[in-house]
Amino acid sequence: MWNFGPSTIVGVALITVSILLYALRKREPRLSQYYDFFFSSIGLLCGGILFFQGWRLDPILLLSQILLSGTTIFFIVESVYLRSGSNCLRSGKKILLQSLKKDTLIKILN
């Protein structure tokens, strides 16, 4: 008999986000950090436990797992978003500095 409940949904969500975080290291290495592998492993482990043993949770423990998993997923998404923005800002600053150097050089030569 297959028991499909909220703990199964939370477990699948954690497993999915953990796999995506691990795939980010392969696809966009400049956005990943060295500790992402550690957190994706923990997410896979917790998601697997919730998926296979979640039917044993009391309602209050299930609520705490849902809140904790939702917070974790939010901070993962926010962290990756901020990393991508900071890299764009760094490259933008380099381009701006290069253009300022060219303008200054042109003014000096004229």
N, C-alpha and C positions, 0 to 999 in steps of 0.2 A: 504494500500500500504506500502510495506517495503522499507525503504530508507537505502541502504547499502553504506556507504562512508568511507572516511579515519577516521572520528571521531568515527565511530563505531568500527573500528579496534583498534584504540588507547584506547577506552573505554574497550573493551574486554581484551586487553593486560594488562591494569591497574588492572582490576578485577582479572585476572588470577594470576598476580604477588602478589597481595594483599592476595589472598587465599593461595598461596604457602608460603608467609611469615607468615601467621597465622598458617598454618600446621607445619611449622618449629618449632614453640614453642611446639607443641604436640609431634612431632617426635624426635627432637634433642634439649632438653631443655638446654643443656650446650652451644649451639650456639646462643640461643635467648637472647635478652635483654628485660628489662621490658617495654621499649618504642616501641618495635616492634608491639605490639597490637594497640597502638595509630596510628602508621603510616599505618598499614594495614587497619584500619577503615577509615582513610582519603583516602587511595587509592581506597577502595570500593565505597566510596561516590563520589569521582571525576570520577571514571570509570563509575558508574551508570549515572551520569549527562551527561557525554560525550556520552554514549550509547543511552540514551533516548532523550536528547535535543541537540545533536551535530549537527544536520542538520541546526540549527539556527546560527552557527558560521560563522563569516566573514572569508575569506581566511587568513588574517593576524593573526587573533585570533586562527585559526586552526593550523597555522604554529607554533605559540608560544606554544600551547598545545602539539603538537607533540615533539617539542624540550624539553619542560619541562618534559614531561612524559618519554622520552628517557633518559634524564639525571637522573631522579629519579630511573628508573629501573637499570641503570648502577651502581649507588651508592649503591643500595640495594644488587646487586650481588657482588660488590666489598667488601662491608662490611661483608657479610656472608662468603665470601672466606677468608678474612683476619682473621675473628674470628676463623674459622676452622684451619687456619695455626698457629695462636698464641696458640691455645689449644694443637696442636701437638708439638709445640716447648716447651711449658711448661712441657708436659709429657716427652719429650725427654731430657730436662735438668734434670728432676728428676731421670731418669734412668741413665744418665751420672754421676750425683752426687753420686748415690748409688754405681755404679761400681767403681768410684774413691775412695769412702770410703772403699770398700772391698779391693781394691788393696793396699791402704795405711795400712789397718789393717794387711794384709798378710805380707807386708814388715816389719812392726813393730814386728810381731810375729817371723819372721825369723831372 
